[in-house]
Amino acid sequence: MQIHVVKSKIHRVKVTGADLNYIGSITIDEDLMDAANIVEGEKIQIVNNNNGERLETYVIPGPRKSGEITLNGAAARKVAVGDILILITYAIMTPEEAKAFSPSLVFPNENNLLK
């Protein structure tokens, strides 16, 4: 048996942009991606604390030290600039592996930058 386990979490980042005319995805400051062990193209769950929306998309890197969190394409309709999000990725592993696994948890400051 295999289970889905939280692999990475970026807790309480602020939306800096919403670009409806982009193909799709979420753009995340590459420093945050590295700190959370998230790779380009990885599937990610987005939880919007302001309106309760939950959606999934894939990650593209944004400029380092920019604090950028931009929802692109149709996902842009699910957020407003300034909304607070929790970003979560998951890994599939055996229960035995999961018991020994530690996720990467990132708690950025109010400007979406590493503390």
C-alpha positions as CSV (number, residue, x, y, z in Angstrom):
1,M,0.0,0.0,0.0
2,Q,1.1,3.6,-0.7
3,I,-0.3,6.8,0.9
4,H,-0.2,10.5,0.0
5,V,1.9,12.5,2.6
6,V,2.6,16.2,2.8
7,K,6.0,16.8,1.2
8,S,6.2,20.5,1.2
9,K,4.3,23.4,2.7
10,I,4.6,27.2,2.2
11,H,2.4,28.6,5.0
12,R,0.6,31.9,4.6
13,V,2.0,33.7,1.6
14,K,0.3,36.7,0.1
15,V,-0.9,36.8,-3.6
16,T,1.1,39.4,-5.5
17,G,-0.5,38.9,-8.9
18,A,-3.3,37.2,-10.9
19,D,-2.8,36.9,-14.6
20,L,-5.9,35.6,-16.4
21,N,-4.3,35.7,-19.8
22,Y,-1.4,33.4,-19.0
23,I,-1.5,29.7,-20.0
24,G,-1.8,28.4,-16.5
25,S,0.0,27.6,-13.2
26,I,1.3,29.4,-10.2
27,T,4.5,31.5,-10.2
28,I,6.5,31.2,-6.9
29,D,9.7,33.0,-5.9
30,E,12.4,30.4,-6.6
31,D,13.9,31.0,-3.2
32,L,10.7,29.8,-1.6
33,M,10.6,26.8,-4.0
34,D,14.1,25.8,-2.9
35,A,13.4,26.2,0.8
36,A,10.2,24.1,0.5
37,N,11.9,21.5,-1.8
38,I,9.4,22.2,-4.6
39,V,10.5,21.7,-8.2
40,E,9.5,23.3,-11.5
41,G,6.4,21.6,-12.9
42,E,5.4,20.0,-9.6
43,K,1.7,19.6,-8.9
44,I,0.6,21.8,-6.0
45,Q,-2.5,22.3,-4.0
46,I,-3.5,25.9,-3.3
47,V,-5.7,26.7,-0.3
48,N,-7.1,30.3,-0.2
49,N,-7.6,31.4,3.5
50,N,-9.7,34.4,2.4
51,N,-12.4,32.6,0.4
52,G,-12.0,28.9,1.1
53,E,-11.1,28.0,-2.5
54,R,-8.9,25.0,-3.1
55,L,-7.4,24.2,-6.4
56,E,-4.5,22.3,-8.0
57,T,-2.1,23.4,-10.7
58,Y,1.7,23.2,-11.4
59,V,4.6,25.4,-10.3
60,I,6.8,27.7,-12.4
61,P,9.7,29.6,-10.8
62,G,9.6,33.3,-10.3
63,P,12.5,35.7,-9.7
64,R,14.5,35.1,-6.6
65,K,14.0,37.5,-3.7
66,S,10.9,38.9,-5.4
67,G,8.3,37.4,-3.1
68,E,6.2,36.7,-6.2
69,I,3.1,34.6,-5.8
70,T,1.1,34.9,-9.0
71,L,-1.9,32.8,-10.0
72,N,-2.0,32.3,-13.8
73,G,-4.7,31.4,-16.2
74,A,-8.1,30.2,-14.9
75,A,-6.7,30.0,-11.3
76,A,-6.5,33.8,-11.4
77,R,-10.2,33.9,-11.0
78,K,-9.9,32.1,-7.6
79,V,-7.8,34.7,-5.9
80,A,-7.5,38.5,-5.3
81,V,-4.2,40.2,-4.9
82,G,-3.5,40.3,-1.1
83,D,-5.3,37.0,-0.4
84,I,-3.4,34.7,2.0
85,L,-2.6,31.2,0.6
86,I,-1.2,27.9,1.9
87,L,0.7,26.0,-0.7
88,I,1.1,22.2,-0.3
89,T,2.7,19.4,-2.3
90,Y,2.4,15.7,-1.6
91,A,4.5,12.6,-2.1
92,I,3.4,9.0,-2.5
93,M,5.2,6.5,-0.2
94,T,4.7,3.5,1.9
95,P,3.4,3.9,5.5
96,E,6.8,2.8,6.7
97,E,8.6,5.5,4.6
98,A,6.0,8.1,5.8
99,K,6.8,7.4,9.4
100,A,10.4,8.3,8.9
101,F,9.8,11.2,6.5
102,S,9.9,14.9,7.5
103,P,8.2,17.5,5.2
104,S,9.8,20.8,4.3
105,L,7.8,23.5,6.0
106,V,8.4,27.2,5.1
107,F,7.0,30.2,7.0
108,P,7.8,33.3,5.0
109,N,7.5,36.9,6.4
110,E,4.7,39.3,5.4
111,N,6.5,40.1,2.2
112,N,6.7,36.4,1.1
113,L,10.5,36.4,1.8
114,L,12.5,33.9,3.9
115,K,13.1,35.1,7.4
